[in-house]
Amino acid sequence: MMDEQTTIPETPAEPATETPGTERNPGGESWVAQLQRMIDDISRQAAPVVREVAAKAAELAAVAGEKAGPLAQKAAVKTQEFGALVAVKGKEMAADLRRATGEAEHDGNGAAPAAVAPEAPAEAEAPTEENGA
């Protein structure tokens, strides 16, 4: 039997990587400068449009504020009326609960009264021969 040797094909040497900044594309700088000029031009041209949009937004906000004032006042009146109604109903409910509690002869804490123990004699007699001691 023959010895078979595995051969690993050799890869050609890879070119050395260049360090950044050693060689630049000469057209790249001019391309970036041209792009920057385009951005600046668009910014200058868009500024009046942006100001106009902002002014329109401010006007709309002012109109909304003017119209919201009376609506907010109406809502406040309705809230006050509803709050007063809730307060009246709450007071009525509290009075009804207290009345029901009084009718059931509870002591005011919502529980039935405790059983009353029979009263003990005021004076305890000293043990003597007569009373069995």
Rosetta blueprint (number, residue, H / E / L):
1 M L
2 M L
3 D L
4 E L
5 Q L
6 T L
7 T L
8 I L
9 P L
10 E L
11 T L
12 P L
13 A L
14 E L
15 P L
16 A L
17 T L
18 E L
19 T L
20 P L
21 G L
22 T L
23 E L
24 R L
25 N L
26 P H
27 G H
28 G H
29 E H
30 S H
31 W H
32 V H
33 A H
34 Q H
35 L H
36 Q H
37 R H
38 M H
39 I H
40 D H
41 D H
42 I H
43 S H
44 R H
45 Q H
46 A H
47 A H
48 P H
49 V H
50 V H
51 R H
52 E H
53 V H
54 A H
55 A H
56 K H
57 A H
58 A H
59 E H
60 L H
61 A H
62 A H
63 V H
64 A H
65 G H
66 E H
67 K H
68 A H
69 G H
70 P H
71 L H
72 A H
73 Q H
74 K H
75 A H
76 A H
77 V H
78 K H
79 T H
80 Q H
81 E H
82 F H
83 G H
84 A H
85 L H
86 V H
87 A H
88 V H
89 K H
90 G H
91 K H
92 E H
93 M H
94 A H
95 A H
96 D H
97 L H
98 R H
99 R H
100 A H
101 T H
102 G H
103 E H
104 A L
105 E L
106 H L
107 D L
108 G L
109 N L
110 G L
111 A L
112 A L
113 P L
114 A L
115 A L
116 V L
117 A L
118 P L
119 E L
120 A L
121 P L
122 A L
123 E L
124 A L
125 E L
126 A L
127 P L
128 T L
129 E L
130 E L
131 N L
132 G L
133 A L
